[in-house]
Amino acid sequence: MSSPKANTGPEVITFGCRLNTYESEVMRGHATAAGLDNAVIINTCAVTSEAERQARQAIRKARRDKPDAKIIVTGCAAQTNPDQFQYMDEVDQILGNLEKLEATSFGLEASERVQVNDIMSATETASHLLEGFEGRARAFLQIQNGCNHRCTFCIIPYGRGNSRSVPIGAIAEQAKSLCANGYQEFVLTGVDITAYGEDLPGTPTLGQMCRRLLAAVPEIKRLRLSSLDPVEIDDDLWHLIEHEKRLMPHLHISLQAGDDMVLKRMKRRHLRQDVYDFVARARSLRPDVVFGADIIAGFPTETDEMAENSRLLLEECDITYAHVFPYSERPGTPASKMPQVAGNIRKKRAANLRAVGDANLKRHLHSLIGKRLSVLAENETTGRTETYAPVSFDFTAEPGRIIDVLITGSDGKKLQGSFKETSIS
């Protein structure tokens, strides 16, 4: 087996989601082709004010470290609020989320320092054939972009535009190319992947696309899904969860809250019971499945009782990977105008949620001790199981290879593993 191919070119600093990771590789290719070897591309995130602060910090550090480099800032924060970067002397060029994927934007003689157009004008998502992902053992397949929903806390639709899907043929072509370069695990990425296909002829569903992709590219050994809306799972996807072993038993829920009133004020599509039902059905079909979830602590108007409902949901649904964020006001969103919860209370509630997630993870890891598991080596010393549990090796592994590992222990945050002589691939 050949190792996954690494790309070369300018430095790319990526914040935020897996979709940004995919798009960073597209930009790396465009910038390399344009001859921008001495450049730093900073692909920003706008989900929280902290993400934007970290991006500005990275820009200043990049200028200190590379005083002669061309610094290009792009991503959701550049799309939604380009002014915060326009007045930074360190920045040479600002690209919107449409412009960053166009090869012409990376010409040596850019006509305009700020190139940010109306993201709502986008009606399709162009496919880009990538050869690999710098420093990564798994590949990301963009299947969708944008979002048609308007959750009251979220600025992302204004950074990404409305939902648009990549045709199945283009997704399969990209997967075949990456398989040929040694990739065995793939993550399907997008902003709202359960909305996949609504804009395509015949309106194929996410499950139908996954089924056709796995049939067209049998070389795929592992397939992972990014964040799922629990009330938008189609029949084909339920069938794959039950029967398709190449679909990994790790489902990440776009949860956001575990209290009905908070969910309604967030303008979410699901209620508390929907999450319980989703988890129960998935476990009945795939007993080894584990769950991750995004959850916001201290949403405006959240009371102690509402916060406790979220904590109980994480506990009772046994959410193994809890991605907890204290609520962050996003200017221009309806939630930013609601009565706010004090910052210290947000942090305390976030800590309470993380404590539940940490306990759930510790329990899951302990249950795996003594088992032989299939592990993707992310680098020479660490990897991930099918349920995405992190493993540290007591041997040197080949990055990108799926190996059979004996789990010998756990420190509560990660597993320890020893190599078994018979490898899986």
C-alpha positions in Angstrom: 0.0 0.0 0.0 1.3 3.5 -0.8 1.2 6.1 1.9 -1.2 9.1 1.4 0.4 11.7 -0.7 1.3 15.0 0.9 1.0 18.3 -1.0 3.6 21.0 -0.9 3.3 24.8 -1.3 2.6 27.8 0.9 1.7 27.6 4.5 -2.0 27.2 5.2 -3.4 27.8 8.7 -6.9 26.4 9.1 -9.5 27.3 11.7 -12.9 25.7 12.2 -14.7 22.9 10.5 -13.7 20.0 8.3 -15.1 21.8 5.3 -12.5 24.4 5.9 -9.8 21.7 5.9 -11.0 20.5 2.5 -11.0 24.0 1.1 -7.6 24.8 2.5 -6.2 22.0 0.3 -7.9 23.5 -2.7 -6.3 26.9 -1.9 -2.9 25.3 -1.4 -3.1 23.9 -4.9 -4.2 27.2 -6.4 -1.5 29.2 -4.6 1.2 26.7 -5.5 0.2 26.8 -9.2 0.3 30.7 -9.0 3.9 30.5 -7.6 3.0 31.8 -4.2 5.6 29.7 -2.3 6.3 32.6 0.1 2.7 33.0 1.3 0.7 32.3 4.4 -3.1 31.6 3.9 -5.2 31.9 7.0 -8.6 30.2 6.5 -10.8 31.7 9.3 -13.9 30.6 11.2 -16.8 32.8 12.3 -18.6 30.5 14.7 -17.5 32.3 17.8 -15.8 35.6 18.7 -13.0 33.5 20.1 -12.4 31.9 16.7 -12.1 35.3 15.2 -9.7 36.5 17.9 -7.5 33.5 17.3 -7.4 34.2 13.6 -6.3 37.8 14.2 -3.6 36.5 16.6 -2.4 34.0 14.0 -2.2 36.8 11.4 0.1 38.9 13.7 2.2 35.9 14.5 2.6 35.0 10.8 3.8 38.5 10.0 6.3 38.4 12.8 7.6 35.0 11.8 7.6 35.7 8.0 8.0 39.4 7.5 8.4 39.1 3.7 5.5 36.6 3.1 2.3 37.5 1.4 -0.5 37.1 4.0 -3.9 36.1 2.6 -6.9 36.0 4.9 -10.1 34.2 3.9 -12.8 32.0 5.3 -16.1 32.7 7.1 -14.8 35.5 9.3 -13.4 37.3 6.2 -16.7 36.8 4.4 -19.0 38.0 7.2 -16.8 40.8 8.5 -13.9 41.7 6.2 -13.5 45.1 7.9 -11.8 43.5 10.9 -9.0 42.4 8.7 -9.0 45.2 6.2 -7.5 47.6 8.7 -4.8 45.2 9.8 -1.5 46.3 8.3 -0.2 42.7 8.4 -2.8 41.6 5.8 -2.0 41.8 2.0 -5.2 40.3 0.6 -8.7 39.3 1.8 -10.7 36.7 -0.1 -14.4 35.8 0.4 -15.6 32.2 0.5 -16.4 32.2 -3.2 -13.2 33.9 -4.3 -10.9 31.6 -2.2 -11.8 28.6 -4.4 -11.1 30.4 -7.7 -7.6 29.9 -9.1 -7.6 33.4 -10.6 -7.8 34.9 -7.0 -4.2 33.8 -6.3 -2.5 35.6 -9.2 0.7 37.4 -8.3 -0.9 40.7 -9.3 -4.2 40.7 -7.5 -6.3 43.7 -8.8 -8.0 44.4 -5.5 -6.8 43.9 -1.9 -10.3 43.0 -0.7 -12.3 40.5 -2.9 -15.5 39.6 -1.1 -18.7 39.3 -3.1 -22.3 38.3 -2.2 -22.2 34.7 -1.0 -26.0 34.4 -1.4 -25.4 34.6 -5.2 -23.8 31.1 -5.2 -26.1 28.5 -6.7 -23.7 25.5 -7.0 -20.6 24.1 -5.4 -17.7 23.4 -7.7 -15.8 20.2 -7.3 -12.0 20.3 -7.1 -9.9 17.2 -7.7 -7.5 16.9 -4.9 -4.5 14.5 -4.7 -4.1 14.6 -0.9 -4.2 16.5 2.4 -1.1 17.9 3.9 -0.2 16.0 7.1 -3.4 14.1 7.3 -4.1 10.3 7.1 -7.8 10.6 6.3 -9.4 12.4 3.4 -12.2 14.9 3.4 -14.9 14.8 0.6 -16.9 18.0 0.2 -20.5 16.9 -0.6 -22.4 20.1 0.2 -22.0 23.7 1.2 -24.2 26.4 2.7 -27.4 26.2 4.8 -31.0 27.0 4.1 -31.9 27.2 7.8 -31.6 30.3 10.0 -30.8 29.3 13.5 -31.0 32.3 15.7 -27.5 32.0 17.1 -25.7 31.2 13.8 -23.8 33.5 11.4 -22.6 30.7 9.1 -25.3 31.0 6.4 -24.1 34.5 5.9 -20.6 33.2 5.4 -21.5 30.2 3.3 -24.7 31.1 1.5 -27.7 28.8 0.8 -27.4 25.0 0.6 -26.0 23.5 -2.6 -24.8 20.0 -3.3 -22.0 18.3 -5.2 -23.3 15.8 -7.8 -22.7 12.2 -6.9 -20.5 11.5 -9.9 -18.0 14.3 -8.9 -17.9 12.9 -5.3 -17.1 9.4 -6.6 -14.4 10.7 -9.0 -12.7 12.5 -6.1 -12.9 9.5 -3.9 -11.3 7.2 -6.6 -8.5 9.7 -7.1 -7.7 9.8 -3.3 -8.0 6.0 -3.0 -5.4 5.7 -5.7 -3.1 7.9 -3.6 -3.4 5.6 -0.6 -6.3 7.1 1.4 -8.6 4.5 3.1 -10.7 6.6 5.4 -13.0 9.4 4.2 -15.1 12.0 5.9 -18.1 13.5 4.1 -18.1 17.2 4.9 -20.5 20.2 4.4 -22.3 22.8 6.4 -25.6 20.8 6.6 -25.0 17.4 5.0 -28.5 16.0 5.8 -29.8 18.6 3.4 -27.7 16.9 0.6 -29.4 16.6 -2.7 -32.4 18.9 -2.2 -31.1 21.1 -5.1 -30.0 18.3 -7.4 -32.1 16.6 -10.2 -34.1 13.8 -8.7 -33.3 15.1 -5.2 -31.1 12.2 -4.0 -30.8 11.9 -0.2 -27.7 11.7 1.9 -28.2 8.0 2.4 -28.7 7.4 -1.3 -25.5 9.2 -2.1 -23.6 7.3 0.5 -24.9 4.0 -0.9 -24.0 4.9 -4.4 -20.6 6.2 -3.4 -19.7 3.0 -1.6 -20.9 0.9 -4.5 -18.9 3.0 -7.0 -15.7 3.1 -5.0 -15.3 -0.3 -3.3 -11.7 0.7 -2.3 -13.1 2.9 0.4 -12.4 1.1 3.7 -13.9 3.6 6.1 -16.6 6.3 5.7 -17.4 8.9 8.3 -20.2 11.5 8.4 -19.8 15.0 9.8 -22.6 16.6 11.8 -26.1 15.2 11.4 -29.5 16.8 12.1 -31.2 14.0 14.2 -34.7 14.5 12.5 -33.4 14.5 8.9 -32.0 10.9 8.6 -33.5 9.2 5.5 -34.4 5.5 5.2 -31.3 4.7 3.1 -29.0 6.1 5.7 -30.7 4.1 8.5 -30.2 1.0 6.3 -26.5 1.8 6.0 -26.2 2.3 9.7 -27.5 -1.2 10.3 -25.9 -3.1 7.5 -22.8 -1.3 6.1 -19.7 -2.0 8.1 -17.7 0.5 6.1 -19.8 3.2 7.6 -18.1 3.9 10.9 -20.2 3.5 14.2 -19.6 7.1 15.2 -22.4 9.6 14.6 -22.1 13.2 15.4 -25.3 15.1 16.3 -26.0 18.7 15.7 -27.6 19.0 19.1 -27.0 22.5 20.4 -29.2 22.1 23.4 -31.2 19.6 25.4 -34.1 21.7 26.5 -37.2 22.2 24.4 -37.7 25.9 25.1 -34.0 26.7 24.3 -34.3 24.6 21.1 -37.3 26.6 20.0 -35.6 29.9 20.7 -32.7 28.7 18.7 -35.1 27.9 15.9 -33.8 24.3 15.7 -35.7 21.6 13.8 -35.7 19.0 16.6 -36.9 18.7 20.2 -35.3 16.9 23.2 -37.3 13.7 22.6 -36.1 13.5 19.0 -32.5 13.1 20.2 -33.4 10.3 22.6 -35.3 8.6 19.7 -32.4 9.0 17.3 -29.9 7.6 19.7 -32.2 4.6 20.7 -32.9 3.7 17.1 -29.2 3.9 16.0 -28.2 1.7 19.0 -30.9 -0.8 18.2 -29.5 -1.1 14.6 -25.8 -0.8 15.5 -25.1 -1.7 19.1 -21.5 -0.6 18.9 -22.3 3.0 17.8 -21.1 5.9 19.8 -22.2 9.5 19.6 -20.7 13.0 19.5 -22.6 16.2 19.8 -22.2 20.0 19.5 -23.8 21.8 22.4 -24.0 25.5 23.4 -23.9 26.4 27.1 -25.5 29.6 28.3 -27.7 30.4 25.3 -29.7 33.6 25.9 -32.6 33.2 28.4 -31.3 29.8 29.5 -32.2 29.1 33.2 -30.5 26.7 35.6 -33.4 24.2 34.9 -32.9 24.4 31.2 -29.1 23.9 31.6 -29.8 20.9 33.7 -31.9 19.4 30.9 -29.0 19.7 28.6 -26.7 18.1 31.1 -29.1 15.2 31.7 -29.4 14.6 28.0 -25.7 14.2 27.6 -25.6 11.8 30.5 -28.7 9.7 29.6 -27.9 9.5 25.9 -24.2 8.7 26.8 -22.7 11.2 24.4 -19.1 10.1 24.2 -17.6 13.1 22.4 -19.2 16.3 23.7 -18.1 19.4 21.8 -19.1 22.2 24.2 -19.0 25.9 23.5 -20.1 28.7 25.7 -22.6 30.9 23.8 -20.9 33.6 21.8 -22.8 36.6 20.5 -22.7 37.0 16.7 -23.6 40.5 15.6 -26.6 40.5 13.3 -28.2 37.3 14.6 -31.5 37.3 16.5 -30.0 35.7 19.5 -27.6 38.5 20.0 -30.6 40.7 20.8 -32.1 38.4 23.4 -31.5 38.7 27.2 -28.0 37.4 27.7 -26.7 35.0 30.3 -23.7 36.3 32.2 -20.3 35.2 30.9 -19.2 33.5 34.2 -22.4 31.5 34.2 -21.9 30.4 30.6 -18.4 29.2 31.5 -19.6 27.3 34.6 -22.4 25.6 32.6 -19.9 24.7 29.9 -17.6 23.1 32.5 -20.5 21.1 33.8 -21.3 19.7 30.3 -17.7 18.9 29.6 -17.5 17.0 32.9 -20.3 14.7 31.7 -18.6 14.3 28.3 -15.3 13.5 30.0 -16.9 10.8 32.2 -18.7 9.3 29.2 -15.5 9.2 27.2 -13.6 7.6 30.1 -16.2 4.9 30.4 -16.2 4.2 26.7 -12.4 3.9 26.6 -12.3 1.6 29.6 -14.8 -0.7 27.8 -12.3 -1.2 25.0 -9.4 -2.5 27.1 -8.4 -6.0 26.1 -10.0 -5.9 22.7 -8.3 -6.1 19.3 -9.5 -3.1 17.3 -9.1 -1.8 13.8 -7.2 1.5 14.0 -6.3 4.1 11.4 -2.7 5.3 12.1 -2.9 9.1 11.9 0.8 9.3 12.4 3.6 7.1 13.6 2.5 7.1 17.2 -1.3 7.7 17.3 -4.5 6.6 15.6 -8.3 6.3 15.9 -10.5 3.3 16.3 -13.7 2.8 14.3 -15.6 4.6 17.1 -13.0 7.5 16.8 -11.4 6.7 20.1 -7.8 8.0 20.2 -5.0 5.4 20.6 -1.3 5.9 21.5 1.0 3.1 20.1 3.9 1.4 21.8 5.3 0.8 18.3 6.0 2.8 15.1 3.1 2.8 12.7 2.9 3.7 9.0 0.6 6.8 8.7 -2.6 6.2 6.7 -2.5 2.4 7.3 -5.4 0.6 9.0 -3.9 -1.9 11.5 -5.0 -4.4 14.1 -4.2 -3.2 17.6 -4.5 -4.8 21.0 -5.8 -2.3 23.5 -3.8 -2.6 26.6 -4.9 0.3 28.8 -6.4 3.8 29.0 -5.6 7.0 30.9 -9.2 8.2 30.7 -8.5 10.4 27.7 -6.9 8.0 25.2 -6.1 4.3 24.8 -2.8 2.5 24.8 -2.3 -0.1 22.1 0.2 -2.8 21.0 0.7 -4.1 17.5 -0.7 -7.5 16.4 1.4 -9.3 13.8 -1.5 -9.8 11.3 -2.4 -6.4 9.8 -5.7 -5.5 8.3 -4.5 -3.7 5.2 
